[in-house]
Every structure is written in C-alpha cells, then in structure tokens.
Amino acid sequence: MKKKVLLMGKSGSGKTSMRSIIFANYIARDTRRLGATIDVEHTHVRFLGNLVLNLWDCGGQEAFMENYFASQRENIFRNVEVLIYVFDVESRELEKDVHYYQNCLEGIMEFSKDTKIFCLIHKMDLVQEDQREIIFKERENYLKQISQPLGCTCFRTSIWDETLYKAWSTIIYSLIPNVNELERHLNIFAEIIDADEVLLFERATFLVICYSERKEHKDVHRFEKVSNTIKHFKLCCSKLAAQFQSMEVKNSKFSAFIDGFTPNTYVMVIMSDSSIPSAATLLNIRNSRKHFEKLEGVKNISHASGGSSYGGR
C-alpha cells in the first residue's frame, strides 16, 4: 500500500533538511552541508505492515515550480495522499510563496480532492521567543483562509527542537489505516499491566505512532522530546559501532522501559507503581509482541486480533 506524499515549498525553506533529519538520521547541525534539491527526489519509506510512504521532495527553485504547475501538473498532483507545504517564516517573498501554494491547491483540487494538507511554518527558532505564538497564529489564520474550500492543518516547526517531530508524527498518524485499532489494543495492554502510559514508536524514525495515556501529564511535548532524545542516543550508539536495543530508566517517581517491540516499532512503558518488578514489565512486553505484530498488518485486522492474548503480571 503506497501513499504518495508531496513535500513542497520555495527553495531554501528547509524541506530537504527536515526530510534528512526525519528519514535519514541526520542531526540538525549536519544539514548545513546538504545541497539544493534538483527537480524531484523520490524516497520510499516502509512503515507499519505493508504501508510504504512514497515521498516526493520537490525542488523549490522558480524554474522547477513553474514546471510542476505546467508540463508536469498531472504527474505531480495525481493520487496525492498528503501535501506538506513548507513556508520559511522569515521569507521576504511571502506573496510568491502564497502564489505557489495556491497553485498547489489548484492542482490538488483538479487531481486529488481528498488530499490531507499540512502547512509547516518553518525556522521558527529564528523568531524571538515571545513573538513566536503571535506570528504563528497570524500565519495559520491567513493560510486557513486562503486554503478554502480545502482545509489545512498548520504547525510551527524548527529542526532545532521537538516541534519537527510533533508535526511529522501527526502527519504519519493520519496515514496509518489501522491506527484506531492499534490504539484500542494499546489501551487494553496499558490497563492490563497497570501502566501510566504506553507509547508506540516507528522503529527507523522514532516518530510517535500512537499512545495510551492513563494518567494526566503536564508536559504536552514530552512524546516529541523523547523521540528527539532517543534518536540522538541511537545515533551516538551507531558512531561507536554499537546497536541500540533497549533502555531502562528508574528513579523514585517512575520507571520507563524502551524496548524493541515488533519488526517496525519500539514500545515505551511508563510505570509509577514501584511495587511492580522490572522483570514482570519486560515479560509483559515480550509476551504481547506477537499480538501487536499481527495487528500491524493492514489487511484482515479483525481476524488478526482474534486468538491472541497478552501476558499477565
């Protein structure tokens, strides 16, 4: 099951940098050596089960953009599942950015009316911190207005913090066909083992796919922070010729377990009940793997969920 994802925006907006961080294990400072994208670069990324993202990174130079809207129009905008349009928040050519974006919307209206549209207001780290929310809200309201009758979801992003992971996690979440079924079973699993939270991460990108939350938490950005931190830790391991497999963090208030789960995911389990032995939690994770491996298959989900059981404490 291939899902076509268009990544578009004017040259220099930061498209290739974010793609390299999310899908090619770059860290932010290494993206400075990336060159401009020439025409369209195609990337195939396998996610859960048989879901494959067919990512089209479209070069943003003026000649290429005009070509997308003219001679390549149908090829670019046909069968698009998601359009991600990146705006450089400090661009001095906002009118041209908007002009290109509206041309994209016209192509989507003509060839792919059901496309999900995401606008990323990027490089927000360059804006003074006390002005970020104000500027983002202004741009968000404006983009939603000019996107009508199509809807769009806006995010403020930067390669230097967790906002990039939040945006892309949401985008990937919208593409997974059986995500509601996964969440339902994750809730059952969390309740059985008495976990505060259980998170499911995509194995290669460490994007949050879905989660179960049984206790409220004040930090609404904690999932993206964890994604960012663990991915950087994995990169450090690889530089030492070591492979990241699992991690356990404990203190007086909680225990956190991160472990390989299925061929396509990692799981993170948060426990605040100190009376539950670590070995029991790890056993429960191990015993539930086969069940979630079956759930990852996009087809026959109702059959896959039968005849399988979770491990008990």
JOJO-V743714 format. One record per pair of residues at least 24 apart in sequence whose C-alpha atoms are under 7 Angstrom apart, sorted by the first residue. I is the first residue (numbers start at 0). J is the second residue. If there is no record, write none. Layout:
# JOJO-V743714
i: (I	I)
j: (J	J)
This chain:
# JOJO-V743714
i: (0	0	0	1	1	1	1	2	2	2	2	3	3	3	3	3	3	3	4	4	4	4	4	4	4	4	5	5	5	5	5	5	6	6	6	6	6	6	7	7	7	7	7	7	8	8	8	8	9	9	9	10	10	10	12	12	12	14	17	21	22	27	27	38	46	47	47	48	48	48	49	49	68	72	73	76	76	76	76	77	77	78	78	79	79	80	80	81	81	81	82	82	82	82	83	83	83	84	84	84	85	85	85	85	86	86	86	87	87	87	88	88	88	88	116	116	116	117	117	117	118	118	118	118	119	119	119	119	120	120	120	121	121	121	122	122	123	123	123	124	161	161	161	164	164	165	168	168	168	172	176	177	181	182	182	182	185	185	186	192	194	194	194	195	195	195	196	196	197	197	197	198	198	198	199	199	199	199	200	200	200	201	201	201	202	202	202	205	260	261	261	261	279	283	283	283	286)
j: (49	50	51	50	51	52	53	51	52	53	80	52	53	54	78	79	80	81	52	53	54	55	79	80	81	82	54	55	56	81	82	83	55	56	57	82	83	84	56	57	59	83	84	85	59	84	85	86	59	60	96	58	59	60	85	86	87	85	158	204	204	158	159	63	263	263	295	295	296	297	296	297	102	106	110	106	107	110	111	110	111	110	111	111	114	114	115	114	115	116	114	115	116	117	116	117	118	117	118	119	118	119	120	121	119	120	121	120	121	122	120	121	122	123	150	151	152	151	152	153	151	152	153	154	153	154	155	156	154	155	156	155	156	157	156	157	155	156	157	157	223	224	227	206	223	223	206	207	208	208	297	297	294	209	210	211	210	211	211	312	268	269	270	269	270	271	268	269	267	268	269	266	267	268	264	265	266	267	264	265	266	263	264	265	263	264	265	230	288	288	291	292	312	310	311	312	310)
